[in-house]
Amino acid sequence: MDTSAEPSAIPEVPGPDSTEFRDAMARLPTAVSIVTTCDEEGRDHGFTAGSVASVSIDPPLVLVCLARNADCHPAFASSSRWAVSVTSYEHTGLARRFATKGADKFAEGRFRRTDSGVLVLEGARLALECQVLDRYPGGDHDILVGRVVRTHTDSGDALVFVDRSFTTTAALAPR
């Protein structure tokens, strides 16, 4: 058998429409994170992310997905560092504000600036400081891959978004 031949083209199969796909993905529980960066003028930017994943242990890499139409997209497209703060249930209001276009996202909330110059959320269950490794197009989003340079952990129940509602990891535990 000749294995050097070009692989045969996989026929395109129609998928769900955007409403059906959005409804399906709402069933997937996801930790709620606030992702922050600082632009060249020193202004802070951020968004609420439900798409954060570990990519590699060695080197330590994570990815986040950011909508291309997000107000903060230009800042993340040019920054060299960003941070992920995995929220606790007490941060529900803050997560909603960071998910709102045009909101003054840093008006409330307890943030602290790290040695690398990005903000992390005080009381976050987990904070990851990242150096940009790469950016990839992914449909209507960009996939940002960062090398983790520092971690900070705290206790508490993580804020989770599932079925279009906020809940906690404790509420999802079997009884």
VEXGUBA-823219 format. One record per residue (C-alpha): residue in three letters; x, y, z. Coordinates in steps of 0.05 Angstrom, whole numbers, padded with zeros to 5 digits, always signed. Layout:
ALAXYZ ...
//
This chain:
MET+00000+00000+00000 ASP+00027+00068-00020 THR+00024+00114+00041 SER+00057+00173+00007 ALA-00005+00191-00033 GLU-00045+00253-00014 PRO-00100+00238+00036 SER-00168+00238+00004 ALA-00209+00301+00016 ILE-00259+00294+00073 PRO-00327+00316+00048 GLU-00356+00375+00086 VAL-00415+00355+00128 PRO-00466+00408+00147 GLY-00464+00426+00221 PRO-00514+00457+00268 ASP-00534+00530+00258 SER-00507+00581+00307 THR-00568+00579+00353 GLU-00567+00503+00357 PHE-00492+00502+00370 ARG-00497+00557+00423 ASP-00553+00518+00458 ALA-00512+00454+00457 MET-00449+00488+00485 ALA-00490+00520+00541 ARG-00495+00449+00569 LEU-00420+00446+00578 PRO-00400+00468+00649 THR-00341+00515+00647 ALA-00301+00552+00698 VAL-00310+00627+00693 SER-00246+00667+00686 ILE-00228+00739+00679 VAL-00170+00751+00631 THR-00131+00816+00635 THR-00076+00852+00598 CYS-00045+00921+00595 ASP-00038+00960+00529 GLU+00022+01001+00506 GLU-00007+01064+00538 GLY-00014+01029+00606 ARG-00090+01020+00602 ASP-00119+00956+00631 HIS-00165+00912+00589 GLY-00202+00848+00604 PHE-00258+00800+00587 THR-00295+00742+00618 ALA-00273+00676+00588 GLY-00306+00608+00588 SER-00253+00580+00542 VAL-00189+00568+00582 ALA-00151+00503+00576 SER-00085+00472+00594 VAL-00045+00458+00531 SER+00021+00430+00558 ILE+00055+00414+00624 ASP+00126+00420+00597 PRO+00130+00476+00580 PRO+00070+00501+00620 LEU+00021+00528+00568 VAL-00051+00550+00570 LEU-00099+00578+00519 VAL-00156+00627+00521 CYS-00205+00644+00465 LEU-00224+00716+00452 ALA-00278+00741+00404 ARG-00250+00784+00349 ASN-00305+00835+00358 ALA-00289+00845+00432 ASP-00272+00916+00451 CYS-00207+00891+00483 HIS-00185+00850+00423 PRO-00134+00902+00397 ALA-00100+00904+00465 PHE-00094+00828+00469 ALA-00071+00825+00396 SER-00011+00869+00412 SER+00006+00853+00484 SER+00062+00808+00506 ARG+00031+00787+00572 TRP-00037+00770+00601 ALA-00065+00738+00663 VAL-00122+00690+00677 SER-00160+00695+00743 VAL-00207+00637+00756 THR-00265+00667+00795 SER-00300+00645+00858 TYR-00375+00650+00868 GLU-00367+00717+00903 HIS-00342+00746+00836 THR-00408+00733+00798 GLY-00423+00807+00789 LEU-00353+00822+00767 ALA-00355+00765+00716 ARG-00420+00794+00688 ARG-00388+00863+00682 PHE-00327+00836+00646 ALA-00373+00801+00597 THR-00410+00866+00581 LYS-00388+00909+00522 GLY-00373+00981+00540 ALA-00374+00970+00616 ASP-00323+01003+00661 LYS-00294+00935+00678 PHE-00243+00957+00731 ALA-00290+01006+00767 GLU-00302+00955+00822 GLY-00266+00892+00844 ARG-00202+00880+00880 PHE-00145+00873+00832 ARG-00070+00875+00844 ARG-00015+00888+00795 THR+00036+00832+00788 ASP+00110+00840+00778 SER+00099+00829+00704 GLY+00051+00888+00702 VAL-00016+00853+00691 LEU-00075+00853+00739 VAL-00100+00792+00775 LEU-00163+00787+00816 GLU-00154+00785+00892 GLY-00187+00723+00920 ALA-00185+00686+00853 ARG-00184+00611+00861 LEU-00127+00609+00812 ALA-00087+00663+00776 LEU-00039+00649+00719 GLU+00009+00701+00693 CYS+00026+00686+00621 GLN+00075+00709+00568 VAL+00046+00706+00498 LEU+00072+00648+00458 ASP+00027+00650+00397 ARG-00041+00671+00369 TYR-00083+00630+00321 PRO-00147+00646+00283 GLY-00206+00603+00305 GLY-00270+00622+00268 ASP-00297+00686+00299 HIS-00247+00681+00356 ASP-00172+00683+00365 ILE-00138+00629+00405 LEU-00085+00659+00450 VAL-00031+00612+00475 GLY+00011+00634+00534 ARG+00069+00606+00572 VAL+00053+00607+00646 VAL+00107+00645+00683 ARG+00074+00647+00752 THR+00016+00615+00788 HIS-00023+00638+00849 THR-00075+00595+00884 ASP-00129+00607+00936 SER-00186+00567+00965 GLY-00261+00570+00953 ASP-00312+00543+00905 ALA-00300+00561+00833 LEU-00353+00600+00795 VAL-00381+00556+00740 PHE-00426+00574+00681 VAL-00474+00520+00656 ASP-00544+00521+00625 ARG-00535+00597+00619 SER-00531+00605+00695 PHE-00477+00616+00746 THR-00467+00564+00799 THR-00409+00536+00840 THR-00367+00473+00838 ALA-00399+00454+00905 ALA-00468+00457+00874 LEU-00446+00408+00820 ALA-00419+00357+00869 PRO-00457+00291+00874 ARG-00501+00286+00936 
//
